[in-house]
Amino acid sequence: MKSKTGTRGMRGSRWAALLARVLRPVMIRHHRRSGDQFRGRAVLYLTTVGARTGTQRQSAVGHEPDGEGAWLVVASFGGAAHHPGWYHNIAAHPDQVWIEVGGHRHRVRPEQLEGPRRAEAWAKIIASRPSMAGYQEKTDRVLPVLRLTRVG
């Protein structure tokens, strides 16, 4: 995984990261009760292994289906200048990533998309989720687009 951290982005992102870490279990329970949705959009539950801690972490992440057994996710962190923690976890432990979607848990292989493949995926994502374009406008880093493909 490679992507440059930006110099501008959402204000208060350090506080947002701390708040997200504390509230993550509450938010996940809320998403599950809401039919695995956030603001009317489907979420998947991404499980990674902490880059520094080595412990499993779970995050609710918006996604776009990308064919049979694959999903697209964006490491936007709301347009912050730095990547979300789960992105760093995937970079540190790409062989230890799982998702839960539709009530089923799958081991996945992450791939960061680049060039024309990223452009095509990005167009698909913003056509379905126009708010993602606003996140890109808030920051000067290129938001990483990852394709998560089911293994096995």
N, C-alpha and C positions, 0 to 999 in steps of 0.2 A: 504494500500500500504506500502510495506516495501522494502527497498533496501539500502545498505550501500553506502555512498559517498566514492569515491576513493581518493588516495593520488597522483596519477599521471594521466595525460590525456592531451588532446589538449592544447597547449600553447595559452595564450591570450583569454581564454574562457570567462572571465569577460567582455572584450571588445566586444567579439562576441555576448554575451547576450545583451549588451547595443545596439550594432548595429542592431541586430535582432529586438529588441523592436521598434527602430526608423523606420527601413525599412520594418517591417512586413506588413503594408498596401500596400506598393508598390510591395512587393514580391507576395502577394496574388493576386493583380490585374494582375501581370505578369503571374502567374500560371493559372489564369482563362482565360486569352487571349491565353495561350498556350494549351488550351484544358485540363485544370486541370492536368498538368504534370510538372515535374521538371527533367531535363536531360533525357527526354524520358520515365520517370516512372510516374505512376499515383499517385496523392496525394489526400488526403481527407482534409477537413477543419474541424478542431477540435475546438469546442467552450467549454471553461471551465470558471469557476468563480474564480477570483483571490483569492489566499489563504489569502493575507493580505488586499487587496483592496475591495474585494467583487464585483468587476466589471467584466463583461464578457470580455473574451479575445479570440481571434481567431488565430489559427496557422495552417499553411499548413504542413501536416505530411505525409510521405510515408507510405504505408500500403500494406498488403497482404490480400486478401479475405480469409475467413476461414469458408466456408460453407455459407448457406443461412442466411443472416441477421447478419453476424459477420465479424469482421475485426481484424487483428493483427497489432499492432504498437509497435515500439521500442523506448524507452526513451534514445536515444544514445547521443544526443547533440554533434555529430561529434567526439565522443570518449573523451569528456571532463571529468575531475575528478568529476564533479557534474552533477546532473540531470537537464534536461531542466525545465523551469518554469512551463510549462503545466503539467508536472508530479506532481509537488508539489500542483498545483491547483486541480488536480484530487484527490490526497490524502486528501486534506482539504475538498473538496466538491464532493464526488463520486456520489451523487444523482443529480448533476447538470452538466451533460456532454452531449453534442450533437455533431453530425457530419453531414457534408454535403458531400455526395458522389453521383456522377452521377446526380447532379442537385436536389437531394432530401435531405431534412433535417430529421434526425432521432434522437430521444433521445436514448442514449445508457447506458448500465450498464458496467462499467469497471471492469475487473478482472485481477489481476496480476498473471501470470502463474508461477508456481514453479515446481521443480523436473522434472519428466518424461514429464509432459505436456509442460513445458517450453522448454525442450530439443527437443521435437518433433516439436514445433512451430518454434524454432530457426533454426533447420535444414531446415524447409520449407522456412523460410525467407532468409537464406543465399544462398539457392539453386537458388532462384529467384533474390536476390540482393546481390551478392558476396561482394560488398563494405562494407556491414554491418559487415562482419567478421573483416575487417580492423579497424573499429571503436572499436570493442572489444579488439583488440590487442593494441590500443593506451592507454587504461586505465586499472586500476586494479579493478575497480568496475564492478560488474556483471550488464550488461545492462538489465534493466527491460523490459520484454515483456508483453504487455497488450492485452487482448482480449476484444474488444468492441462489445457487443451484443445488437442488436436493442430491445428496450422495446416497447411492445404493438403492 
